[in-house]
């Protein structure tokens, strides 16, 4: 397996600084001579930038975090399939995280996704705690709760009481 080059290695092979290589990749000013040196190294070593690493640094990276309590549930599977299809149609990339019904892991992954700079988070929450509400209040990332109501953000939940009344009246 061929080792991927780092920006540092490209800089060394090109005889320029890391910041110059960074400017090159971010379409900043680089002299034509230096540009040619960097392009020569890139072509020679078949360098391809890490799309994920570049994406998490970007403001509009098109990643949506999806946190679910389990992967072996018919309901969760259905939600994930439909969500995945819709996100892809809209040009987003879902990052799916399973918590195994562990609320501490759920909360930790909210923070992890925030650090990854995702554009949004869909949370199929086990339950809504004060920690969830605090995260929503302090985060600039939009969060959608599915299956639970969180007054601090958007929520989608079935109204079982009303559904029961409608079914009872129908019968």
C-alpha positions in Angstrom: 0.0 0.0 0.0 1.3 3.4 -0.9 1.7 5.9 1.9 -0.2 9.2 1.5 1.9 12.3 1.4 1.4 15.0 4.0 1.5 18.7 3.4 4.8 18.7 5.3 6.3 16.1 3.0 5.0 18.0 -0.1 6.7 21.1 1.3 10.0 19.3 1.8 10.0 17.7 -1.6 9.1 21.0 -3.2 11.6 23.0 -1.3 9.0 25.4 0.2 7.3 26.0 3.5 4.2 24.2 4.8 2.3 27.5 4.8 3.1 28.0 1.1 1.7 24.5 0.3 -1.4 25.3 2.4 -1.8 28.6 0.4 -1.5 26.6 -2.8 -4.3 24.2 -1.8 -6.5 27.0 -0.6 -6.1 29.1 -3.8 -4.0 31.7 -2.1 -1.2 33.6 -3.8 1.8 31.4 -4.8 4.3 32.5 -7.4 4.2 30.6 -10.7 7.6 29.1 -10.1 6.6 27.7 -6.7 3.2 26.6 -8.1 5.0 24.5 -10.7 7.3 22.9 -8.1 4.4 21.9 -5.9 2.3 20.6 -8.9 5.4 18.5 -10.0 5.5 16.8 -6.6 1.8 16.3 -6.6 1.8 14.7 -10.0 4.9 12.6 -9.3 3.5 11.1 -6.1 -0.2 11.0 -7.3 -1.2 13.1 -4.3 -4.9 13.3 -3.5 -6.0 15.6 -0.6 -7.9 13.9 2.2 -11.5 15.1 1.5 -12.7 14.4 5.1 -9.8 16.3 6.7 -10.4 19.2 4.4 -14.2 19.0 4.9 -14.2 19.2 8.7 -12.2 22.5 8.5 -14.6 24.1 6.0 -17.6 26.1 7.1 -19.9 24.4 4.6 -18.5 20.9 4.6 -21.8 19.1 3.8 -21.5 16.7 6.8 -24.5 16.0 8.9 -24.1 14.1 12.2 -26.7 11.5 12.9 -26.8 10.0 16.4 -28.9 6.9 17.0 -29.5 4.7 20.1 -29.1 1.5 18.2 -28.7 0.1 14.7 -30.7 -3.1 15.1 -34.1 -1.6 15.4 -36.6 -1.6 12.5 -37.7 1.9 13.3 -34.1 3.2 13.5 -33.2 1.4 10.3 -36.1 2.9 8.5 -35.3 6.4 9.8 -31.7 6.0 8.8 -32.5 4.7 5.3 -34.9 7.6 4.5 -32.6 10.2 6.1 -29.6 8.9 4.2 -31.5 9.0 0.9 -32.8 12.5 1.5 -29.4 13.9 2.7 -27.6 12.5 -0.3 -30.2 14.0 -2.7 -29.5 17.4 -1.0 -25.8 16.9 -1.3 -25.0 16.1 2.3 -22.9 13.3 3.8 -24.3 11.6 6.9 -21.9 10.6 9.7 -23.9 7.9 11.6 -23.0 7.2 15.2 -24.5 4.4 17.3 -24.7 4.9 21.1 -26.1 1.6 22.2 -28.6 3.4 24.4 -25.8 5.0 26.4 -26.8 8.6 27.2 -23.3 9.6 28.3 -22.0 8.4 24.9 -24.9 10.3 23.2 -23.8 13.5 25.0 -20.1 12.9 24.3 -20.9 12.4 20.6 -22.8 15.7 20.4 -19.6 17.4 21.5 -17.5 15.3 19.1 -19.7 16.2 16.2 -19.5 19.9 17.2 -15.7 19.6 17.1 -15.9 18.0 13.7 -17.7 21.2 12.6 -20.7 19.4 11.1 -23.4 21.5 9.5 -26.2 19.9 11.5 -27.0 17.1 13.9 -30.0 14.8 13.8 -30.4 13.1 17.2 -32.7 10.1 17.8 -32.4 10.7 21.5 -32.9 8.1 24.2 -34.3 10.9 26.4 -33.8 14.6 26.7 -31.8 15.8 29.7 -30.6 19.2 30.9 -27.2 18.4 29.3 -28.9 18.1 25.9 -30.7 21.4 26.4 -27.4 23.1 27.4 -25.6 21.8 24.3 -28.4 23.1 22.1 -28.2 26.5 23.8 -24.5 26.9 23.5 -24.0 25.3 20.1 -24.2 27.2 16.9 -25.0 23.9 15.1 -28.6 23.2 14.4 -29.9 20.1 16.2 -33.0 18.2 15.2 -34.4 15.8 17.9 -36.3 12.8 16.5 -38.7 10.8 18.8 -38.3 13.2 21.7 -39.4 16.8 22.3 -36.8 19.4 23.1 -38.3 22.9 23.5 -34.9 24.5 22.8 -34.7 23.3 19.2 -36.6 21.5 16.4 -38.3 18.2 17.3 -40.2 15.5 15.4 -42.2 13.1 17.6 -45.3 11.1 17.3 -48.2 12.1 19.5 -49.2 8.7 20.8 -52.0 10.1 23.0 -53.7 11.8 20.0 -53.0 8.8 17.8 -54.7 6.6 20.4 -57.8 8.9 20.5 -58.1 8.9 16.8 -57.8 5.1 16.6 -60.3 4.7 19.5 -62.8 7.0 17.8 -62.4 5.2 14.5 -63.0 1.8 16.0 
